[in-house]
Amino acid sequence: MAGFFRRTQLSDRQEAAVQKTLQHLRAQRRSRFRLLACIDGSDEAFVTVRFAARFACTNDCDVIVLFVRPIDQGLHSGGLQVKLARQNMIDAGFELPGVSHLKQALAILKEEGIDAAHWPKETEYQDAWGDPAGDTKVEYRSPEGRSVVLKLKTAPDVANGILDQYELGPYNLMILGEPSRWRGEVASFFDSGVVQTVATMAPCSVLVARQSLDRRGFFICTDGTSRSMQAVRRAAVLAFMTKEPITLFSVATTPQGRPAAEEAVANAKALLKAMKIPVAETKTAVGRPAEEIVERGSLYRVVVVTDEGRSRLQRLLRGSTATEVVRLARTSVLDVR
């Protein structure tokens, strides 16, 4: 019995030590700007890596590139070979599904000015879902303390794998590729694609990245609310750090509401002036907010909208301008939370 209590006490102390370490790690990460770029192997999806590189413009920014693969993918027959290969994932001759895509992401980061391949690196791997490959990550750390992480994650489905990765973060921004499909609010209760699911459920801001890097400027939308003004502040800091010109925009649903829209952009401009962030121009319009934002923001690199914080049921009943813009936009959309 005494032995049992000693083992229990030891287990409790070990658990406490683990939790203390995790809390310390999370505290360190909260002091940094962490971007999660999700890739799926398609050529179009690598735009997420380019956006991450351009947003991570200082040494206090970390880039994590994530590839989620479904469980097994027929690897059980070569389980031993897989386990050996994952210990040196990037250099291994055996190509796990996703590894070649992560190597390509590393090359793209180099093209964008982040040459992490020659930094000191550490590899970690963990069993997951009984899959031979499990979860593997390679972390490169620069002399200045910047991290680039390549993460191969195993999960029952891609969307849940991405959302689970947030819990290991935290992250300031998730970057996803353009959705291949986007269902209406009713249909999405029963079936929605990866991007729609993650964009709906993510606890942090989400950038849905389209092929818009050849354009310039942040088209930041505001409705004058406190929540919107917070989004303006955060998006403007990102635009300023990446040297992108800022356009402030507000929509009135009726002509009588235009003065309120003009006041909203004026207040947002005053806020940014106090922060010493210049504004290139301000614009207002009258019409349906989502339609006006999509149409007028299409020539900019990024359209910025404020997430309303509504549940799926609330969006079904009341709609969501942010969600509609993400779905309909012809350029990249940053949904700020």
SEBA-7547 format. One record per residue (C-alpha): residue in three letters; residue number from 1; x, y, z. Coordinates in nm, 2 decimals, padded with zeros to 4 digits. Each point is the difference from the previous one (the first is absolute). Layout:
BEGIN
+------+-----+--------+--------+--------+
: rest :  nr :     c1 :     c2 :     c3 :
+------+-----+--------+--------+--------+
:  ALA : NUM :      X :      Y :      Z :
...
+------+-----+--------+--------+--------+
***
This chain:
BEGIN
+------+-----+--------+--------+--------+
: rest :  nr :     c1 :     c2 :     c3 :
+------+-----+--------+--------+--------+
:  MET :   1 :  00.00 :  00.00 :  00.00 :
:  ALA :   2 :  00.28 :  00.24 :  00.09 :
:  GLY :   3 :  00.16 : -00.07 : -00.34 :
:  PHE :   4 : -00.33 :  00.08 : -00.17 :
:  PHE :   5 : -00.02 :  00.34 :  00.18 :
:  ARG :   6 :  00.37 :  00.08 : -00.09 :
:  ARG :   7 : -00.07 : -00.08 : -00.37 :
:  THR :   8 : -00.32 :  00.21 :  00.01 :
:  GLN :   9 :  00.19 :  00.29 :  00.15 :
:  LEU :  10 :  00.28 : -00.03 : -00.26 :
:  SER :  11 : -00.26 : -00.01 : -00.27 :
:  ASP :  12 : -00.17 :  00.31 :  00.14 :
:  ARG :  13 :  00.34 :  00.18 :  00.01 :
:  GLN :  14 :  00.08 : -00.10 : -00.35 :
:  GLU :  15 : -00.33 :  00.12 : -00.13 :
:  ALA :  16 :  00.04 :  00.33 :  00.19 :
:  ALA :  17 :  00.35 :  00.04 : -00.15 :
:  VAL :  18 : -00.13 : -00.07 : -00.35 :
:  GLN :  19 : -00.28 :  00.26 :  00.04 :
:  LYS :  20 :  00.24 :  00.26 :  00.14 :
:  THR :  21 :  00.22 : -00.06 : -00.31 :
:  LEU :  22 : -00.29 :  00.04 : -00.23 :
:  GLN :  23 : -00.12 :  00.32 :  00.17 :
:  HIS :  24 :  00.35 :  00.14 : -00.03 :
:  LEU :  25 :  00.02 : -00.09 : -00.37 :
:  ARG :  26 : -00.34 :  00.16 : -00.07 :
:  ALA :  27 :  00.10 :  00.32 :  00.18 :
:  GLN :  28 :  00.31 :  00.02 : -00.22 :
:  ARG :  29 : -00.20 : -00.05 : -00.31 :
:  ARG :  30 : -00.25 :  00.26 :  00.09 :
:  SER :  31 :  00.27 :  00.26 : -00.01 :
:  ARG :  32 :  00.06 : -00.08 : -00.37 :
:  PHE :  33 : -00.20 :  00.03 : -00.32 :
:  ARG :  34 : -00.06 : -00.35 : -00.11 :
:  LEU :  35 : -00.14 : -00.09 : -00.34 :
:  LEU :  36 : -00.14 : -00.34 : -00.10 :
:  ALA :  37 :  00.02 : -00.06 : -00.38 :
:  CYS :  38 : -00.21 : -00.30 : -00.11 :
:  ILE :  39 :  00.09 : -00.18 : -00.32 :
:  ASP :  40 : -00.17 : -00.29 : -00.17 :
:  GLY :  41 :  00.25 : -00.09 : -00.27 :
:  SER :  42 : -00.17 :  00.19 : -00.28 :
:  ASP :  43 :  00.21 :  00.27 : -00.18 :
:  GLU :  44 : -00.26 :  00.27 :  00.08 :
:  ALA :  45 :  00.02 : -00.08 :  00.37 :
:  PHE :  46 :  00.36 :  00.12 :  00.03 :
:  VAL :  47 : -00.12 :  00.36 : -00.02 :
:  THR :  48 : -00.06 : -00.05 :  00.38 :
:  VAL :  49 :  00.37 : -00.04 :  00.05 :
:  ARG :  50 :  00.08 :  00.31 : -00.20 :
:  PHE :  51 : -00.25 :  00.20 :  00.20 :
:  ALA :  52 :  00.15 : -00.13 :  00.32 :
:  ALA :  53 :  00.35 :  00.10 : -00.10 :
:  ARG :  54 : -00.10 :  00.35 : -00.10 :
:  PHE :  55 : -00.20 :  00.05 :  00.33 :
:  ALA :  56 :  00.29 : -00.14 :  00.21 :
:  CYS :  57 :  00.22 :  00.30 : -00.08 :
:  THR :  58 :  00.18 :  00.03 :  00.34 :
:  ASN :  59 :  00.19 : -00.24 :  00.23 :
:  ASP :  60 : -00.28 : -00.02 :  00.25 :
:  CYS :  61 : -00.22 : -00.18 : -00.26 :
:  ASP :  62 : -00.01 : -00.38 : -00.03 :
:  VAL :  63 : -00.13 : -00.20 : -00.30 :
:  ILE :  64 : -00.15 : -00.34 :  00.04 :
:  VAL :  65 : -00.08 : -00.20 : -00.32 :
:  LEU :  66 : -00.25 : -00.27 :  00.05 :
:  PHE :  67 : -00.09 : -00.30 : -00.22 :
:  VAL :  68 : -00.28 : -00.23 :  00.14 :
:  ARG :  69 : -00.02 : -00.35 : -00.14 :
:  PRO :  70 : -00.28 : -00.25 :  00.07 :
:  ILE :  71 :  00.07 : -00.29 :  00.22 :
:  ASP :  72 :  00.21 : -00.29 : -00.15 :
:  GLN :  73 : -00.03 :  00.06 : -00.38 :
:  GLY :  74 :  00.11 : -00.36 : -00.04 :
:  LEU :  75 :  00.32 :  00.03 :  00.19 :
:  HIS :  76 : -00.05 : -00.28 :  00.25 :
:  SER :  77 :  00.18 : -00.25 : -00.22 :
:  GLY :  78 :  00.31 :  00.21 :  00.01 :
:  GLY :  79 : -00.04 :  00.12 :  00.36 :
:  LEU :  80 :  00.36 : -00.06 :  00.11 :
:  GLN :  81 :  00.15 :  00.18 : -00.30 :
:  VAL :  82 : -00.24 :  00.29 :  00.07 :
:  LYS :  83 :  00.10 :  00.02 :  00.36 :
:  LEU :  84 :  00.37 :  00.01 : -00.10 :
:  ALA :  85 : -00.07 :  00.26 : -00.27 :
:  ARG :  86 : -00.19 :  00.24 :  00.22 :
:  GLN :  87 :  00.29 :  00.04 :  00.24 :
:  ASN :  88 :  00.18 :  00.19 : -00.27 :
:  MET :  89 : -00.30 :  00.12 : -00.19 :
:  ILE :  90 :  00.14 :  00.26 : -00.23 :
:  ASP :  91 :  00.32 : -00.19 : -00.10 :
:  ALA :  92 : -00.16 : -00.34 : -00.02 :
:  GLY :  93 :  00.01 : -00.18 : -00.33 :
:  PHE :  94 : -00.34 : -00.15 :  00.08 :
:  GLU :  95 : -00.27 :  00.25 : -00.10 :
:  LEU :  96 : -00.28 :  00.01 :  00.25 :
:  PRO :  97 : -00.32 :  00.15 : -00.14 :
:  GLY :  98 :  00.04 :  00.38 :  00.06 :
:  VAL :  99 :  00.38 :  00.00 :  00.05 :
:  SER : 100 :  00.07 :  00.11 : -00.35 :
:  HIS : 101 : -00.25 :  00.28 :  00.03 :
:  LEU : 102 :  00.16 :  00.12 :  00.33 :
:  LYS : 103 :  00.34 :  00.00 : -00.18 :
:  GLN : 104 : -00.16 :  00.21 : -00.27 :
:  ALA : 105 : -00.13 :  00.24 :  00.26 :
:  LEU : 106 :  00.35 :  00.03 :  00.14 :
:  ALA : 107 :  00.13 :  00.09 : -00.34 :
:  ILE : 108 : -00.28 :  00.26 : -00.05 :
:  LEU : 109 :  00.09 :  00.16 :  00.33 :
:  LYS : 110 :  00.36 :  00.03 : -00.13 :
:  GLU : 111 : -00.13 :  00.17 : -00.31 :
:  GLU : 112 : -00.18 :  00.25 :  00.22 :
:  GLY : 113 :  00.31 :  00.08 :  00.20 :
:  ILE : 114 : -00.03 : -00.24 :  00.30 :
:  ASP : 115 :  00.29 : -00.25 : -00.06 :
:  ALA : 116 : -00.07 : -00.23 :  00.29 :
:  ALA : 117 :  00.16 : -00.32 : -00.15 :
:  HIS : 118 :  00.34 :  00.08 :  00.14 :
:  TRP : 119 : -00.12 :  00.10 :  00.35 :
:  PRO : 120 :  00.05 : -00.25 :  00.29 :
:  LYS : 121 : -00.29 : -00.24 :  00.01 :
:  GLU : 122 : -00.17 : -00.24 :  00.23 :
:  THR : 123 : -00.24 : -00.29 : -00.09 :
:  GLU : 124 : -00.28 : -00.13 :  00.22 :
:  TYR : 125 : -00.24 : -00.28 : -00.07 :
:  GLN : 126 : -00.30 : -00.13 :  00.19 :
:  ASP : 127 : -00.23 : -00.30 : -00.04 :
:  ALA : 128 : -00.35 :  00.10 : -00.12 :
:  TRP : 129 : -00.31 : -00.21 : -00.07 :
:  GLY : 130 :  00.20 : -00.32 : -00.03 :
:  ASP : 131 :  00.14 :  00.12 : -00.33 :
:  PRO : 132 :  00.36 : -00.11 : -00.09 :
:  ALA : 133 :  00.10 :  00.35 : -00.10 :
:  GLY : 134 : -00.16 :  00.18 :  00.29 :
:  ASP : 135 :  00.07 :  00.37 :  00.05 :
:  THR : 136 :  00.34 :  00.14 : -00.10 :
:  LYS : 137 :  00.14 :  00.35 :  00.01 :
:  VAL : 138 :  00.33 :  00.16 : -00.09 :
:  GLU : 139 :  00.07 :  00.33 :  00.16 :
:  TYR : 140 :  00.27 :  00.23 : -00.14 :
:  ARG : 141 :  00.11 :  00.28 :  00.23 :
:  SER : 142 :  00.20 :  00.31 : -00.11 :
:  PRO : 143 :  00.28 :  00.16 :  00.21 :
:  GLU : 144 : -00.25 :  00.28 :  00.06 :
:  GLY : 145 : -00.25 : -00.24 :  00.15 :
:  ARG : 146 : -00.25 : -00.02 : -00.29 :
:  SER : 147 : -00.16 : -00.34 : -00.06 :
:  VAL : 148 : -00.11 : -00.17 : -00.32 :
:  VAL : 149 : -00.18 : -00.33 :  00.06 :
:  LEU : 150 : -00.10 : -00.26 : -00.25 :
:  LYS : 151 : -00.28 : -00.22 :  00.15 :
:  LEU : 152 : -00.13 : -00.33 : -00.14 :
:  LYS : 153 : -00.32 : -00.08 :  00.19 :
:  THR : 154 : -00.21 : -00.31 : -00.01 :
:  ALA : 155 : -00.38 :  00.04 :  00.07 :
:  PRO : 156 : -00.33 : -00.16 : -00.09 :
:  ASP : 157 : -00.08 :  00.29 : -00.23 :
:  VAL : 158 :  00.19 :  00.31 : -00.11 :
:  ALA : 159 : -00.23 :  00.27 :  00.16 :
:  ASN : 160 :  00.02 : -00.16 :  00.34 :
:  GLY : 161 :  00.37 : -00.04 : -00.03 :
:  ILE : 162 :  00.04 :  00.37 : -00.07 :
:  LEU : 163 : -00.22 :  00.10 :  00.29 :
:  ASP : 164 :  00.17 : -00.24 :  00.23 :
:  GLN : 165 :  00.33 :  00.16 : -00.09 :
:  TYR : 166 : -00.12 :  00.33 :  00.13 :
:  GLU : 167 : -00.03 : -00.16 :  00.35 :
:  LEU : 168 :  00.38 : -00.07 : -00.03 :
:  GLY : 169 :  00.06 :  00.36 : -00.10 :
:  PRO : 170 : -00.13 :  00.25 :  00.08 :
:  TYR : 171 :  00.01 :  00.19 : -00.33 :
:  ASN : 172 : -00.08 :  00.36 : -00.09 :
:  LEU : 173 : -00.10 : -00.08 : -00.36 :
:  MET : 174 : -00.10 : -00.31 : -00.20 :
:  ILE : 175 :  00.05 :  00.02 : -00.38 :
:  LEU : 176 : -00.20 : -00.23 : -00.22 :
:  GLY : 177 : -00.02 : -00.04 : -00.37 :
:  GLU : 178 : -00.30 :  00.09 : -00.22 :
:  PRO : 179 : -00.30 : -00.23 :  00.07 :
:  SER : 180 : -00.09 : -00.25 : -00.27 :
:  ARG : 181 : -00.36 :  00.02 :  00.11 :
:  TRP : 182 : -00.21 :  00.20 :  00.25 :
:  ARG : 183 : -00.35 : -00.10 :  00.10 :
:  GLY : 184 : -00.28 :  00.21 :  00.13 :
:  GLU : 185 : -00.06 :  00.03 :  00.37 :
:  VAL : 186 : -00.27 : -00.27 :  00.00 :
:  ALA : 187 :  00.20 : -00.25 : -00.20 :
:  SER : 188 :  00.31 :  00.07 :  00.20 :
:  PHE : 189 : -00.16 : -00.15 :  00.31 :
:  PHE : 190 :  00.02 : -00.34 : -00.18 :
:  ASP : 191 :  00.30 :  00.03 : -00.23 :
:  SER : 192 :  00.26 :  00.27 : -00.05 :
:  GLY : 193 :  00.35 :  00.01 : -00.15 :
:  VAL : 194 :  00.32 :  00.03 :  00.19 :
:  VAL : 195 :  00.04 :  00.38 : -00.04 :
:  GLN : 196 : -00.36 :  00.07 :  00.09 :
:  THR : 197 :  00.02 : -00.21 :  00.31 :
:  VAL : 198 :  00.33 :  00.15 :  00.12 :
:  ALA : 199 : -00.10 :  00.36 : -00.09 :
:  THR : 200 : -00.32 : -00.05 :  00.20 :
:  MET : 201 :  00.14 : -00.18 :  00.31 :
:  ALA : 202 :  00.35 :  00.15 :  00.03 :
:  PRO : 203 :  00.06 :  00.19 :  00.33 :
:  CYS : 204 :  00.24 :  00.25 : -00.16 :
:  SER : 205 :  00.00 :  00.22 : -00.31 :
:  VAL : 206 :  00.00 : -00.18 : -00.34 :
:  LEU : 207 :  00.14 :  00.11 : -00.33 :
:  VAL : 208 : -00.16 : -00.18 : -00.30 :
:  ALA : 209 :  00.28 :  00.05 : -00.25 :
:  ARG : 210 : -00.07 :  00.04 : -00.37 :
:  GLN : 211 :  00.25 :  00.08 : -00.28 :
:  SER : 212 :  00.01 :  00.37 :  00.08 :
:  LEU : 213 :  00.37 :  00.06 :  00.09 :
:  ASP : 214 :  00.04 :  00.20 : -00.32 :
:  ARG : 215 : -00.24 :  00.26 :  00.13 :
:  ARG : 216 :  00.06 :  00.27 :  00.26 :
:  GLY : 217 : -00.17 :  00.13 :  00.31 :
:  PHE : 218 : -00.22 : -00.10 :  00.29 :
:  PHE : 219 : -00.37 :  00.09 : -00.05 :
:  ILE : 220 : -00.11 :  00.02 :  00.37 :
:  CYS : 221 : -00.38 :  00.00 :  00.06 :
:  THR : 222 : -00.16 :  00.15 :  00.30 :
:  ASP : 223 : -00.36 :  00.06 :  00.13 :
:  GLY : 224 :  00.11 :  00.22 :  00.29 :
:  THR : 225 : -00.07 : -00.25 :  00.28 :
:  SER : 226 :  00.26 : -00.06 :  00.27 :
:  ARG : 227 :  00.06 : -00.35 : -00.13 :
:  SER : 228 :  00.06 :  00.14 : -00.35 :
:  MET : 229 :  00.24 :  00.27 :  00.13 :
:  GLN : 230 :  00.21 : -00.27 :  00.17 :
:  ALA : 231 :  00.02 : -00.19 : -00.33 :
:  VAL : 232 :  00.10 :  00.32 : -00.17 :
:  ARG : 233 :  00.28 :  00.06 :  00.25 :
:  ARG : 234 :  00.14 : -00.35 : -00.03 :
:  ALA : 235 : -00.02 : -00.02 : -00.38 :
:  ALA : 236 :  00.15 :  00.34 : -00.04 :
:  VAL : 237 :  00.31 : -00.10 :  00.20 :
:  LEU : 238 :  00.05 : -00.30 : -00.23 :
:  ALA : 239 : -00.04 :  00.22 : -00.31 :
:  PHE : 240 :  00.24 :  00.26 :  00.14 :
:  MET : 241 :  00.26 : -00.27 :  00.09 :
:  THR : 242 : -00.02 : -00.14 : -00.35 :
:  LYS : 243 :  00.01 :  00.35 : -00.16 :
:  GLU : 244 : -00.35 : -00.04 : -00.16 :
:  PRO : 245 : -00.21 :  00.31 : -00.06 :
:  ILE : 246 : -00.33 :  00.01 :  00.19 :
:  THR : 247 : -00.34 :  00.08 : -00.13 :
:  LEU : 248 : -00.28 :  00.04 :  00.25 :
:  PHE : 249 : -00.35 : -00.09 : -00.11 :
:  SER : 250 : -00.36 :  00.00 :  00.14 :
:  VAL : 251 : -00.33 : -00.08 : -00.15 :
:  ALA : 252 : -00.34 :  00.15 :  00.08 :
:  THR : 253 : -00.31 : -00.21 : -00.08 :
:  THR : 254 : -00.20 :  00.31 : -00.08 :
:  PRO : 255 :  00.08 :  00.35 : -00.12 :
:  GLN : 256 : -00.11 :  00.13 :  00.34 :
:  GLY : 257 :  00.27 : -00.21 :  00.16 :
:  ARG : 258 :  00.29 :  00.15 : -00.20 :
:  PRO : 259 :  00.09 :  00.26 :  00.27 :
:  ALA : 260 :  00.05 : -00.29 :  00.25 :
:  ALA : 261 :  00.22 : -00.18 : -00.25 :
:  GLU : 262 :  00.21 :  00.32 : -00.06 :
:  GLU : 263 :  00.03 :  00.04 :  00.38 :
:  ALA : 264 :  00.12 : -00.36 :  00.03 :
:  VAL : 265 :  00.28 :  00.04 : -00.24 :
:  ALA : 266 :  00.09 :  00.34 :  00.15 :
:  ASN : 267 :  00.02 : -00.15 :  00.35 :
:  ALA : 268 :  00.21 : -00.29 : -00.14 :
:  LYS : 269 :  00.24 :  00.24 : -00.17 :
:  ALA : 270 :  00.03 :  00.21 :  00.32 :
:  LEU : 271 :  00.09 : -00.32 :  00.19 :
:  LEU : 272 :  00.27 : -00.09 : -00.24 :
:  LYS : 273 :  00.13 :  00.35 :  00.00 :
:  ALA : 274 :  00.04 : -00.02 :  00.37 :
:  MET : 275 :  00.20 : -00.32 : -00.06 :
:  LYS : 276 :  00.21 :  00.18 : -00.26 :
:  ILE : 277 : -00.12 : -00.23 : -00.28 :
:  PRO : 278 : -00.08 :  00.18 : -00.32 :
:  VAL : 279 : -00.32 : -00.05 : -00.20 :
:  ALA : 280 :  00.02 :  00.02 : -00.38 :
:  GLU : 281 : -00.37 :  00.07 : -00.05 :
:  THR : 282 : -00.35 : -00.04 :  00.15 :
:  LYS : 283 : -00.31 : -00.11 : -00.19 :
:  THR : 284 : -00.37 : -00.05 :  00.07 :
:  ALA : 285 : -00.29 : -00.16 : -00.20 :
:  VAL : 286 : -00.37 : -00.07 :  00.02 :
:  GLY : 287 : -00.14 : -00.35 : -00.06 :
:  ARG : 288 :  00.03 : -00.36 :  00.13 :
:  PRO : 289 :  00.31 : -00.01 :  00.21 :
:  ALA : 290 :  00.14 : -00.34 : -00.13 :
:  GLU : 291 : -00.06 :  00.09 : -00.37 :
:  GLU : 292 :  00.16 :  00.35 :  00.03 :
:  ILE : 293 :  00.30 : -00.14 :  00.19 :
:  VAL : 294 :  00.06 : -00.28 : -00.25 :
:  GLU : 295 : -00.04 :  00.23 : -00.30 :
:  ARG : 296 :  00.21 :  00.29 :  00.13 :
:  GLY : 297 :  00.26 : -00.20 :  00.17 :
:  SER : 298 :  00.08 : -00.23 : -00.29 :
:  LEU : 299 :  00.31 :  00.20 : -00.12 :
:  TYR : 300 :  00.17 : -00.01 :  00.34 :
:  ARG : 301 :  00.24 : -00.26 :  00.13 :
:  VAL : 302 : -00.21 : -00.06 :  00.32 :
:  VAL : 303 : -00.35 :  00.09 :  00.10 :
:  VAL : 304 : -00.04 :  00.02 :  00.38 :
:  VAL : 305 : -00.33 : -00.08 :  00.16 :
:  THR : 306 : -00.10 : -00.03 :  00.37 :
:  ASP : 307 : -00.14 : -00.33 :  00.11 :
:  GLU : 308 : -00.33 :  00.05 :  00.18 :
:  GLY : 309 :  00.07 : -00.28 :  00.25 :
:  ARG : 310 : -00.33 : -00.18 : -00.08 :
:  SER : 311 : -00.07 : -00.37 :  00.03 :
:  ARG : 312 : -00.11 : -00.21 : -00.29 :
:  LEU : 313 : -00.36 :  00.03 :  00.11 :
:  GLN : 314 :  00.03 :  00.38 :  00.04 :
:  ARG : 315 :  00.15 :  00.03 : -00.35 :
:  LEU : 316 : -00.28 : -00.22 : -00.14 :
:  LEU : 317 : -00.26 :  00.24 :  00.16 :
:  ARG : 318 :  00.17 :  00.33 : -00.04 :
:  GLY : 319 :  00.26 : -00.05 : -00.27 :
:  SER : 320 :  00.36 :  00.10 :  00.01 :
:  THR : 321 :  00.16 :  00.27 : -00.22 :
:  ALA : 322 :  00.35 : -00.13 :  00.08 :
:  THR : 323 : -00.09 : -00.36 : -00.10 :
:  GLU : 324 : -00.16 :  00.12 : -00.32 :
:  VAL : 325 :  00.30 :  00.21 : -00.10 :
:  VAL : 326 :  00.23 : -00.29 :  00.06 :
:  ARG : 327 : -00.21 : -00.22 : -00.22 :
:  LEU : 328 : -00.06 :  00.25 : -00.29 :
:  ALA : 329 :  00.33 :  00.20 : -00.01 :
:  ARG : 330 :  00.23 :  00.00 : -00.30 :
:  THR : 331 :  00.30 :  00.09 :  00.21 :
:  SER : 332 :  00.15 : -00.11 :  00.34 :
:  VAL : 333 : -00.22 :  00.06 :  00.31 :
:  LEU : 334 :  00.12 :  00.05 :  00.35 :
:  ASP : 335 : -00.28 : -00.08 :  00.25 :
:  VAL : 336 :  00.12 :  00.16 :  00.33 :
:  ARG : 337 : -00.10 : -00.14 :  00.34 :
+------+-----+--------+--------+--------+
***
